[in-house]
Amino acid sequence: MMADTEDMKKMHLLVTPHQNKKLPIYRWYHFNHSFSRDLVWYLIDKFELNSQSIILDPF
């Protein structure tokens, strides 16, 4: 699946933890290999997942 330009712009911001710096709890500990909290919600919407979908957390 190829991402269009608009998706690429959005993903550019979401694949880094920089947006989390303004959020309580998420800024408690800095982890270099983390991503934005909103990335998960973005992907759930993009792939039209629902409460019956299974999402695996590799961590």
C-alpha positions in Angstrom: 0.0 0.0 0.0 1.5 3.3 -1.1 0.8 6.4 1.0 -0.2 9.5 -0.8 1.4 12.9 -0.1 -1.1 13.9 2.5 -0.6 10.7 4.4 3.2 11.2 4.2 2.9 14.6 5.8 0.7 13.3 8.6 2.9 10.3 9.2 6.0 12.4 9.3 4.7 14.1 12.5 3.3 10.9 14.0 6.3 8.6 13.8 8.3 10.6 16.3 7.6 11.3 20.0 7.8 15.1 19.6 4.1 15.7 19.8 4.0 13.8 23.1 6.2 16.4 24.8 3.1 18.5 25.5 1.0 15.7 26.9 0.8 14.7 30.6 2.1 11.1 31.3 3.7 10.8 27.9 6.4 13.2 28.7 7.5 11.5 32.0 10.1 9.4 30.3 12.0 10.0 27.1 12.4 7.0 24.9 14.2 7.5 21.6 12.4 4.8 19.7 8.9 5.8 20.5 6.1 7.4 18.4 3.3 9.8 18.8 0.3 8.8 20.9 -1.9 9.9 17.9 -0.2 7.4 15.5 -2.3 4.6 16.9 -5.5 6.5 16.5 -4.5 7.6 13.0 -3.8 4.0 11.9 -7.1 2.7 13.5 -9.0 5.3 11.4 -7.0 4.7 8.3 -7.5 1.0 8.2 -11.1 1.3 9.5 -10.5 -1.0 12.5 -13.3 -1.5 15.0 -13.9 -3.2 18.4 -13.7 -6.6 16.7 -10.3 -5.9 15.3 -7.1 -7.3 16.9 -4.2 -4.9 17.4 -0.9 -6.4 18.6 1.6 -4.3 20.6 5.2 -5.5 19.8 6.4 -4.0 23.1 
